[in-house]
Amino acid sequence: MTTPHLKIVQPFFLSQYGLVESFPLPQKKRRYICSTSTFVKNPDIKLLQSLITKRSSISIDQLKTCHAISPFRVGSFVASTFYSQKRILAGDAAHICSPLGGQGLNCGIMDAKELAYTLKAIKLFPNLSYELFLKEYESKQSCIAKAAIRRAELNTYLGRKPENRLSQFIRAYILPIILAPIPYLDYIVASYFTMRYMASFRIGKFIFA
């Protein structure tokens, strides 16, 4: 849901009822994301107002304008191969990531950048098999896509309403420690959940994320 801007500093709320994410947008607008246990085909502003208020204890009943509201399903996909002969996949054709974390576009941009280097290398070394370069492109970008998917799936899991005692325990006692403003730890946690440095920890065939 995209609405007029409200002065809310906290970007997300993890409650026993589920997740609320809140992001400021240009032109004094704000976007809210609420997870639900089942897919809601036609959500309305009253439903979202009740979810936000219940989960964050912040009343937004005063909102009269909703610029856009749309449901989405959480899914993921990585192609088994990124190339076939001289046909190459990139972006959503190669992988699909949950919107949580906003990494679909970023991964696509990284694909385009890496593919540009790959095609340049193929042109510079015509005596070498182009498949050597395409295999490296596939290996690197598929690792990044899978890492983004893992992070997004963790974000999605944390956003769900706790379904058992273990989930309740993690939500009530473990997450507050992880999310506490502890020097260095808070930076690492924030970097992980905001999908920073997706391509920074790759060593050989391994990417640490």
PLY file of the C-alpha trace (Angstrom):
ply
format ascii 1.0
element vertex 209
property float x
property float y
property float z
element edge 208
property int vertex1
property int vertex2
end_header
0.00 0.00 0.00
1.31 3.47 -0.91
-0.11 6.33 1.18
0.64 9.93 2.16
3.73 10.20 4.35
3.51 9.80 8.12
6.32 10.52 10.59
7.23 6.93 11.45
10.89 6.31 12.18
10.85 2.54 12.73
11.11 0.76 9.33
9.50 -2.53 10.39
7.50 -4.13 13.17
7.76 -7.78 14.18
4.80 -8.73 16.34
3.09 -11.94 17.34
0.50 -11.17 14.67
2.95 -10.80 11.77
5.15 -8.29 9.97
4.71 -4.69 8.91
7.37 -2.96 6.82
7.28 0.79 6.28
9.38 2.79 3.79
9.39 6.51 2.96
8.91 7.40 -0.71
9.37 10.61 -2.71
6.63 13.25 -2.74
5.85 12.69 0.95
4.43 9.21 0.40
5.01 6.03 2.38
4.80 2.35 1.46
3.55 -0.35 3.82
3.97 -4.10 3.38
1.97 -6.57 5.47
2.35 -10.32 5.33
-0.74 -12.53 5.53
-1.13 -16.25 6.16
-3.20 -16.66 2.99
-3.30 -14.77 -0.30
-5.75 -11.84 -0.28
-6.89 -11.24 -3.84
-8.68 -7.91 -3.34
-7.32 -6.14 -0.24
-8.75 -2.78 0.72
-7.51 0.11 2.82
-9.62 -0.89 5.84
-7.97 -4.31 5.99
-4.49 -2.83 5.82
-5.31 -0.17 8.38
-6.42 -2.86 10.82
-3.34 -5.01 10.16
-0.95 -2.09 10.60
-2.64 -0.86 13.77
-2.80 -4.33 15.33
0.82 -5.19 14.55
2.51 -1.85 15.20
0.19 -0.18 17.72
0.25 2.87 15.44
-3.13 4.10 14.33
-3.40 5.24 10.72
-7.16 5.55 10.74
-6.77 9.20 9.79
-5.57 8.25 6.31
-8.11 9.14 3.67
-5.95 8.63 0.58
-4.41 5.44 -0.73
-2.47 5.97 -3.96
-2.02 2.28 -4.75
-2.73 -1.08 -3.20
-1.77 -4.46 -4.65
-1.28 -8.02 -3.39
1.68 -10.20 -4.36
2.72 -13.79 -3.88
6.14 -14.76 -2.59
8.01 -17.08 -4.94
11.49 -17.87 -6.18
13.11 -19.44 -9.23
16.61 -19.91 -10.64
17.09 -21.28 -14.17
18.99 -24.55 -14.43
21.28 -22.91 -17.00
21.84 -19.28 -17.92
22.82 -19.94 -21.54
22.20 -22.30 -24.43
24.54 -22.02 -27.40
24.54 -18.25 -28.01
21.31 -17.46 -26.17
21.89 -15.94 -22.73
19.47 -15.35 -19.83
19.59 -12.38 -17.46
17.26 -10.65 -15.01
13.81 -12.16 -14.43
14.36 -14.62 -17.27
17.18 -16.17 -15.24
15.87 -15.84 -11.69
12.92 -14.58 -9.66
13.24 -13.39 -6.07
10.69 -12.45 -3.44
9.90 -8.71 -3.49
10.91 -8.57 0.19
14.36 -6.98 0.14
13.84 -5.49 -3.30
16.56 -7.53 -4.98
14.88 -8.51 -8.27
15.97 -5.32 -10.00
19.37 -5.24 -8.31
20.18 -8.81 -9.35
19.11 -7.99 -12.89
21.43 -4.96 -12.96
24.30 -7.10 -11.67
23.52 -9.64 -14.42
23.71 -6.91 -17.06
27.01 -5.60 -15.71
28.60 -9.04 -15.50
27.25 -10.00 -18.92
28.80 -6.87 -20.44
32.19 -7.91 -19.06
31.60 -11.47 -20.29
30.79 -10.41 -23.85
33.77 -8.07 -23.88
36.04 -10.92 -22.78
34.63 -13.17 -25.52
35.43 -10.49 -28.08
38.95 -9.88 -26.71
39.84 -13.59 -26.72
38.29 -15.02 -29.91
40.59 -18.05 -29.85
39.09 -19.28 -26.58
35.77 -21.06 -26.37
33.00 -18.61 -25.52
31.48 -21.27 -23.25
34.36 -20.80 -20.79
33.25 -17.22 -20.20
29.54 -18.04 -20.17
30.07 -20.79 -17.60
31.81 -18.29 -15.33
28.94 -15.82 -15.84
26.40 -18.51 -14.99
28.34 -19.69 -11.93
28.76 -16.21 -10.48
25.28 -14.85 -11.15
23.41 -17.98 -10.13
25.26 -17.93 -6.79
24.27 -14.30 -6.24
20.64 -15.02 -7.16
20.48 -18.01 -4.80
21.99 -15.93 -1.98
19.39 -13.20 -2.55
16.63 -15.81 -2.50
17.90 -17.29 0.78
17.93 -13.87 2.42
14.48 -13.01 1.07
13.10 -16.35 2.28
14.48 -15.66 5.75
12.87 -12.22 5.71
9.60 -13.84 4.65
9.83 -16.47 7.38
10.44 -13.85 10.05
7.49 -11.89 8.75
5.01 -14.72 9.21
2.81 -15.09 12.23
4.49 -17.57 14.63
2.88 -20.97 14.11
4.43 -22.95 16.98
6.23 -22.53 20.30
9.67 -22.53 18.70
8.70 -19.68 16.37
7.16 -17.81 19.30
10.33 -18.29 21.35
12.56 -17.05 18.51
10.31 -14.04 17.91
10.04 -13.15 21.62
13.60 -13.77 22.85
16.12 -14.34 20.05
15.15 -11.65 17.54
15.27 -8.81 20.09
18.88 -9.76 20.83
19.81 -9.98 17.15
18.10 -6.68 16.36
19.46 -4.87 19.42
21.64 -1.80 18.68
24.93 -3.55 19.50
27.98 -1.95 17.80
29.14 -3.83 14.68
26.50 -6.55 15.16
23.68 -4.19 14.24
25.59 -3.14 11.10
26.09 -6.78 10.05
22.43 -7.64 10.66
21.21 -4.52 8.84
23.53 -5.28 5.91
22.20 -8.82 5.68
18.53 -7.93 5.78
18.91 -4.99 3.39
20.77 -7.24 0.92
24.00 -5.28 0.91
27.23 -6.68 -0.50
25.55 -9.45 -2.48
28.62 -9.83 -4.70
31.32 -9.05 -2.14
31.90 -12.38 -0.45
32.45 -14.66 -3.42
35.59 -16.80 -3.22
36.07 -19.21 -6.10
32.80 -21.10 -6.49
31.43 -20.04 -3.12
29.44 -16.99 -2.09
28.94 -16.35 1.60
25.50 -14.87 2.28
0 1
1 2
2 3
3 4
4 5
5 6
6 7
7 8
8 9
9 10
10 11
11 12
12 13
13 14
14 15
15 16
16 17
17 18
18 19
19 20
20 21
21 22
22 23
23 24
24 25
25 26
26 27
27 28
28 29
29 30
30 31
31 32
32 33
33 34
34 35
35 36
36 37
37 38
38 39
39 40
40 41
41 42
42 43
43 44
44 45
45 46
46 47
47 48
48 49
49 50
50 51
51 52
52 53
53 54
54 55
55 56
56 57
57 58
58 59
59 60
60 61
61 62
62 63
63 64
64 65
65 66
66 67
67 68
68 69
69 70
70 71
71 72
72 73
73 74
74 75
75 76
76 77
77 78
78 79
79 80
80 81
81 82
82 83
83 84
84 85
85 86
86 87
87 88
88 89
89 90
90 91
91 92
92 93
93 94
94 95
95 96
96 97
97 98
98 99
99 100
100 101
101 102
102 103
103 104
104 105
105 106
106 107
107 108
108 109
109 110
110 111
111 112
112 113
113 114
114 115
115 116
116 117
117 118
118 119
119 120
120 121
121 122
122 123
123 124
124 125
125 126
126 127
127 128
128 129
129 130
130 131
131 132
132 133
133 134
134 135
135 136
136 137
137 138
138 139
139 140
140 141
141 142
142 143
143 144
144 145
145 146
146 147
147 148
148 149
149 150
150 151
151 152
152 153
153 154
154 155
155 156
156 157
157 158
158 159
159 160
160 161
161 162
162 163
163 164
164 165
165 166
166 167
167 168
168 169
169 170
170 171
171 172
172 173
173 174
174 175
175 176
176 177
177 178
178 179
179 180
180 181
181 182
182 183
183 184
184 185
185 186
186 187
187 188
188 189
189 190
190 191
191 192
192 193
193 194
194 195
195 196
196 197
197 198
198 199
199 200
200 201
201 202
202 203
203 204
204 205
205 206
206 207
207 208
